[in-house]
Amino acid sequence: MRLDRFLANLPACSHRQARLLLASGRASVNGQPVRDGTHDIRVFDRIELDGELLQAGKPARFYMLNKPAGCVSATDDPAHPTVLDLLNEPDKAELHIAGRLDFNTTGLMILTNDGLWSRRLTQPESLLGKTYFVETEDPIDPICVERFAQGLYFGYENLTTRPAELQLLGSHQARLTLHEGRYHQVKRMFGHFNNKVTALHRERMGPLTLDPTLAPGQYRRLTPAEIDPI
């Protein structure tokens, strides 16, 4: 919401009065005077007028989770445990998942209550890489390196995947970095070569790398240094 609209919604404060309050520098956001009425404010911002608190601002929360297999990337499920069930945190129903993983896919997952931040992390336009460790049923054809880099055409959706980086680690193992997140994309890309993915583990999302000290099912808060670059 714009700051001028927030002020105009106060009792006995018109749009004209809101503009005057802003012009005189009487409103502050997070301790800083703001005169621009178009300034975007969110629920996380502390807003004051003449030193009087109008909105305290709720804390933004960010958690890194090592998702185990057999866990649903959802906030509620009648049949299976969800990733939220793994968190021992107050008001965890306010959190949402930034980048879901399939039921048996493991690894890095981010949960937060900051939707704007999570969109920057996950939206395809950001071009932030998501890196996966992949194991396959059959040996990986080296031609996959070139073909993944070129992009694969999926006829059903009439689209070509964005270029992806494939690093072969062994006959049945590889590290794959995508710059998008289509439905079952990794499995479908290897399926294009009739090779079944038997294990999939997300290691990285943009600048965030899974903390190696986190066992499956464990989590921790992100540090300010991890949050700020997104």
C-alpha beads as a LAMMPS data file, in Angstrom:
LAMMPS data file: protein, C-alpha beads

230 atoms
229 bonds

1 atom types
1 bond types

-500.0 500.0 xlo xhi
-500.0 500.0 ylo yhi
-500.0 500.0 zlo zhi

Masses

1 110.0

Atoms # bond

1 1 1 0.000 0.000 0.000
2 1 1 1.135 3.555 -0.687
3 1 1 2.026 5.615 2.349
4 1 1 -0.399 8.443 1.459
5 1 1 -3.262 5.947 1.230
6 1 1 -2.274 4.415 4.567
7 1 1 -2.420 7.856 6.207
8 1 1 -5.673 8.777 4.460
9 1 1 -7.270 5.674 5.977
10 1 1 -6.664 7.035 9.475
11 1 1 -9.698 8.429 11.334
12 1 1 -10.292 12.111 10.552
13 1 1 -7.504 12.217 7.961
14 1 1 -8.393 13.118 4.392
15 1 1 -6.275 12.620 1.300
16 1 1 -5.437 16.347 1.365
17 1 1 -4.385 16.185 5.010
18 1 1 -2.276 13.108 4.292
19 1 1 -0.390 15.025 1.584
20 1 1 0.206 17.922 3.981
21 1 1 1.490 15.605 6.699
22 1 1 3.909 14.062 4.274
23 1 1 5.061 17.384 2.873
24 1 1 5.911 18.593 6.381
25 1 1 7.987 15.483 7.082
26 1 1 5.861 14.382 10.017
27 1 1 5.604 10.734 8.916
28 1 1 8.428 8.227 9.253
29 1 1 8.939 4.664 8.084
30 1 1 11.375 2.492 9.991
31 1 1 12.733 5.553 11.756
32 1 1 13.326 7.612 8.604
33 1 1 11.166 10.621 7.572
34 1 1 9.342 9.964 4.305
35 1 1 7.762 12.741 2.230
36 1 1 6.955 10.672 -0.851
37 1 1 3.315 9.545 -0.709
38 1 1 3.948 6.833 -3.288
39 1 1 6.398 5.129 -0.937
40 1 1 5.318 1.481 -0.734
41 1 1 4.761 0.173 2.781
42 1 1 4.267 -3.370 3.965
43 1 1 3.199 -5.147 7.121
44 1 1 6.874 -5.390 8.132
45 1 1 7.344 -1.609 8.263
46 1 1 7.211 0.488 11.443
47 1 1 5.209 3.655 10.728
48 1 1 5.051 6.701 12.995
49 1 1 3.364 10.092 12.788
50 1 1 4.705 12.883 14.999
51 1 1 6.401 10.168 17.036
52 1 1 3.129 8.294 17.591
53 1 1 3.238 4.641 16.575
54 1 1 0.676 3.800 13.879
55 1 1 1.988 0.365 12.860
56 1 1 4.570 -1.586 14.826
57 1 1 5.555 -3.781 11.918
58 1 1 5.649 -7.546 12.192
59 1 1 8.991 -9.332 11.930
60 1 1 9.883 -10.858 8.598
61 1 1 10.867 -14.500 9.086
62 1 1 13.086 -16.680 6.909
63 1 1 13.938 -20.339 7.491
64 1 1 16.198 -22.786 5.667
65 1 1 15.010 -26.395 5.844
66 1 1 16.644 -29.631 4.740
67 1 1 13.543 -31.333 3.387
68 1 1 13.456 -35.103 3.898
69 1 1 11.873 -37.581 1.516
70 1 1 8.256 -38.538 2.143
71 1 1 7.259 -35.039 3.161
72 1 1 4.717 -32.883 1.326
73 1 1 5.572 -29.365 0.203
74 1 1 2.306 -27.954 1.504
75 1 1 0.911 -26.230 4.557
76 1 1 -1.664 -28.950 5.170
77 1 1 -2.224 -32.503 3.980
78 1 1 -4.649 -35.121 5.332
79 1 1 -2.482 -38.126 4.506
80 1 1 1.173 -37.147 4.825
81 1 1 3.417 -34.993 7.029
82 1 1 4.105 -31.537 5.629
83 1 1 7.194 -29.365 5.792
84 1 1 5.387 -27.087 8.257
85 1 1 5.040 -30.053 10.617
86 1 1 8.841 -30.030 10.899
87 1 1 8.944 -26.482 12.276
88 1 1 8.651 -25.763 15.968
89 1 1 7.811 -22.087 15.554
90 1 1 4.934 -19.819 16.625
91 1 1 2.425 -18.730 13.976
92 1 1 3.987 -21.050 11.422
93 1 1 0.714 -21.069 9.470
94 1 1 1.712 -17.562 8.307
95 1 1 4.686 -19.010 6.447
96 1 1 4.685 -20.081 2.830
97 1 1 7.082 -22.180 0.776
98 1 1 9.501 -20.503 -1.610
99 1 1 10.158 -23.185 -4.203
100 1 1 8.303 -26.445 -3.647
101 1 1 9.871 -29.886 -3.961
102 1 1 8.264 -33.178 -4.942
103 1 1 7.240 -35.723 -2.314
104 1 1 10.476 -37.731 -2.476
105 1 1 12.813 -34.910 -3.531
106 1 1 15.109 -33.780 -0.721
107 1 1 17.218 -30.778 0.124
108 1 1 17.067 -27.021 0.343
109 1 1 13.707 -25.433 1.001
110 1 1 12.954 -21.890 2.139
111 1 1 9.936 -20.912 4.243
112 1 1 9.075 -17.262 4.865
113 1 1 6.255 -14.820 5.507
114 1 1 7.730 -12.277 3.073
115 1 1 6.042 -12.837 -0.274
116 1 1 7.917 -10.101 -2.121
117 1 1 11.283 -11.534 -1.065
118 1 1 10.313 -15.090 -1.999
119 1 1 9.101 -14.002 -5.446
120 1 1 12.477 -12.431 -6.129
121 1 1 14.096 -15.731 -5.189
122 1 1 11.850 -18.012 -7.230
123 1 1 10.372 -16.122 -10.193
124 1 1 11.887 -17.191 -13.546
125 1 1 12.596 -13.569 -14.481
126 1 1 15.213 -13.383 -11.747
127 1 1 17.292 -16.007 -13.568
128 1 1 18.661 -17.220 -10.236
129 1 1 20.016 -20.735 -10.614
130 1 1 18.611 -23.724 -8.745
131 1 1 21.147 -26.532 -8.436
132 1 1 20.279 -30.223 -7.968
133 1 1 22.266 -33.372 -7.363
134 1 1 20.782 -36.072 -9.588
135 1 1 21.072 -39.858 -9.628
136 1 1 19.655 -41.864 -12.514
137 1 1 18.665 -45.441 -13.218
138 1 1 20.783 -45.756 -16.375
139 1 1 24.127 -44.185 -17.320
140 1 1 23.818 -40.541 -18.305
141 1 1 24.504 -39.974 -22.004
142 1 1 27.225 -37.287 -22.337
143 1 1 25.151 -35.725 -25.138
144 1 1 22.833 -34.473 -22.378
145 1 1 25.388 -31.801 -21.463
146 1 1 25.078 -30.168 -24.877
147 1 1 21.349 -30.744 -25.276
148 1 1 20.492 -29.348 -21.838
149 1 1 22.612 -26.278 -22.622
150 1 1 20.673 -25.765 -25.851
151 1 1 17.272 -26.244 -24.219
152 1 1 14.846 -29.127 -24.675
153 1 1 11.563 -28.839 -26.529
154 1 1 8.488 -30.120 -24.686
155 1 1 5.841 -30.714 -27.333
156 1 1 2.919 -31.091 -24.943
157 1 1 3.354 -27.509 -23.742
158 1 1 4.940 -26.224 -26.966
159 1 1 7.890 -24.719 -25.121
160 1 1 11.645 -24.969 -24.970
161 1 1 13.402 -25.058 -21.625
162 1 1 15.910 -22.373 -20.794
163 1 1 19.579 -23.353 -21.124
164 1 1 20.689 -25.476 -18.171
165 1 1 24.158 -26.461 -16.972
166 1 1 24.811 -30.178 -16.509
167 1 1 28.009 -31.388 -14.834
168 1 1 28.647 -35.118 -15.014
169 1 1 29.948 -36.526 -11.728
170 1 1 29.856 -40.220 -12.566
171 1 1 28.116 -42.661 -14.856
172 1 1 24.817 -42.282 -12.972
173 1 1 25.333 -38.978 -11.149
174 1 1 25.280 -35.328 -12.181
175 1 1 24.803 -31.814 -10.916
176 1 1 22.174 -29.807 -12.793
177 1 1 21.520 -26.056 -12.575
178 1 1 18.206 -24.725 -13.875
179 1 1 17.068 -21.140 -14.308
180 1 1 13.366 -21.908 -14.194
181 1 1 11.113 -24.274 -12.283
182 1 1 8.631 -26.130 -14.438
183 1 1 6.529 -29.045 -13.216
184 1 1 8.729 -32.138 -12.667
185 1 1 11.291 -30.447 -14.905
186 1 1 14.396 -32.399 -13.907
187 1 1 12.632 -35.744 -14.228
188 1 1 11.162 -34.750 -17.585
189 1 1 14.496 -33.557 -18.942
190 1 1 16.175 -36.877 -18.184
191 1 1 13.028 -38.667 -19.294
192 1 1 13.555 -37.030 -22.684
193 1 1 16.508 -39.434 -22.952
194 1 1 14.549 -42.376 -21.490
195 1 1 16.498 -42.219 -18.244
196 1 1 14.658 -42.340 -14.932
197 1 1 15.706 -40.079 -12.063
198 1 1 16.042 -42.247 -8.952
199 1 1 17.156 -39.556 -6.488
200 1 1 16.956 -35.771 -6.563
201 1 1 18.406 -33.367 -4.004
202 1 1 18.320 -29.561 -4.222
203 1 1 21.605 -28.024 -3.080
204 1 1 21.234 -24.353 -3.933
205 1 1 18.735 -21.600 -4.768
206 1 1 20.356 -18.433 -6.083
207 1 1 22.975 -17.373 -3.507
208 1 1 21.562 -19.713 -0.838
209 1 1 23.327 -23.041 -0.333
210 1 1 21.977 -25.760 1.930
211 1 1 23.736 -25.699 5.286
212 1 1 25.699 -28.991 5.483
213 1 1 25.147 -29.126 9.259
214 1 1 21.378 -29.533 8.798
215 1 1 20.300 -33.160 8.903
216 1 1 17.148 -34.142 6.966
217 1 1 14.186 -32.546 8.722
218 1 1 16.265 -29.908 10.512
219 1 1 16.055 -26.171 9.887
220 1 1 17.477 -22.825 10.982
221 1 1 16.833 -19.125 10.472
222 1 1 18.560 -17.388 7.608
223 1 1 21.193 -14.859 8.588
224 1 1 20.926 -11.192 7.492
225 1 1 23.848 -11.815 5.134
226 1 1 21.864 -14.594 3.434
227 1 1 18.653 -12.554 3.231
228 1 1 19.979 -9.241 1.919
229 1 1 21.340 -10.325 -1.504
230 1 1 17.934 -11.578 -2.708

Bonds

1 1 1 2
2 1 2 3
3 1 3 4
4 1 4 5
5 1 5 6
6 1 6 7
7 1 7 8
8 1 8 9
9 1 9 10
10 1 10 11
11 1 11 12
12 1 12 13
13 1 13 14
14 1 14 15
15 1 15 16
16 1 16 17
17 1 17 18
18 1 18 19
19 1 19 20
20 1 20 21
21 1 21 22
22 1 22 23
23 1 23 24
24 1 24 25
25 1 25 26
26 1 26 27
27 1 27 28
28 1 28 29
29 1 29 30
30 1 30 31
31 1 31 32
32 1 32 33
33 1 33 34
34 1 34 35
35 1 35 36
36 1 36 37
37 1 37 38
38 1 38 39
39 1 39 40
40 1 40 41
41 1 41 42
42 1 42 43
43 1 43 44
44 1 44 45
45 1 45 46
46 1 46 47
47 1 47 48
48 1 48 49
49 1 49 50
50 1 50 51
51 1 51 52
52 1 52 53
53 1 53 54
54 1 54 55
55 1 55 56
56 1 56 57
57 1 57 58
58 1 58 59
59 1 59 60
60 1 60 61
61 1 61 62
62 1 62 63
63 1 63 64
64 1 64 65
65 1 65 66
66 1 66 67
67 1 67 68
68 1 68 69
69 1 69 70
70 1 70 71
71 1 71 72
72 1 72 73
73 1 73 74
74 1 74 75
75 1 75 76
76 1 76 77
77 1 77 78
78 1 78 79
79 1 79 80
80 1 80 81
81 1 81 82
82 1 82 83
83 1 83 84
84 1 84 85
85 1 85 86
86 1 86 87
87 1 87 88
88 1 88 89
89 1 89 90
90 1 90 91
91 1 91 92
92 1 92 93
93 1 93 94
94 1 94 95
95 1 95 96
96 1 96 97
97 1 97 98
98 1 98 99
99 1 99 100
100 1 100 101
101 1 101 102
102 1 102 103
103 1 103 104
104 1 104 105
105 1 105 106
106 1 106 107
107 1 107 108
108 1 108 109
109 1 109 110
110 1 110 111
111 1 111 112
112 1 112 113
113 1 113 114
114 1 114 115
115 1 115 116
116 1 116 117
117 1 117 118
118 1 118 119
119 1 119 120
120 1 120 121
121 1 121 122
122 1 122 123
123 1 123 124
124 1 124 125
125 1 125 126
126 1 126 127
127 1 127 128
128 1 128 129
129 1 129 130
130 1 130 131
131 1 131 132
132 1 132 133
133 1 133 134
134 1 134 135
135 1 135 136
136 1 136 137
137 1 137 138
138 1 138 139
139 1 139 140
140 1 140 141
141 1 141 142
142 1 142 143
143 1 143 144
144 1 144 145
145 1 145 146
146 1 146 147
147 1 147 148
148 1 148 149
149 1 149 150
150 1 150 151
151 1 151 152
152 1 152 153
153 1 153 154
154 1 154 155
155 1 155 156
156 1 156 157
157 1 157 158
158 1 158 159
159 1 159 160
160 1 160 161
161 1 161 162
162 1 162 163
163 1 163 164
164 1 164 165
165 1 165 166
166 1 166 167
167 1 167 168
168 1 168 169
169 1 169 170
170 1 170 171
171 1 171 172
172 1 172 173
173 1 173 174
174 1 174 175
175 1 175 176
176 1 176 177
177 1 177 178
178 1 178 179
179 1 179 180
180 1 180 181
181 1 181 182
182 1 182 183
183 1 183 184
184 1 184 185
185 1 185 186
186 1 186 187
187 1 187 188
188 1 188 189
189 1 189 190
190 1 190 191
191 1 191 192
192 1 192 193
193 1 193 194
194 1 194 195
195 1 195 196
196 1 196 197
197 1 197 198
198 1 198 199
199 1 199 200
200 1 200 201
201 1 201 202
202 1 202 203
203 1 203 204
204 1 204 205
205 1 205 206
206 1 206 207
207 1 207 208
208 1 208 209
209 1 209 210
210 1 210 211
211 1 211 212
212 1 212 213
213 1 213 214
214 1 214 215
215 1 215 216
216 1 216 217
217 1 217 218
218 1 218 219
219 1 219 220
220 1 220 221
221 1 221 222
222 1 222 223
223 1 223 224
224 1 224 225
225 1 225 226
226 1 226 227
227 1 227 228
228 1 228 229
229 1 229 230
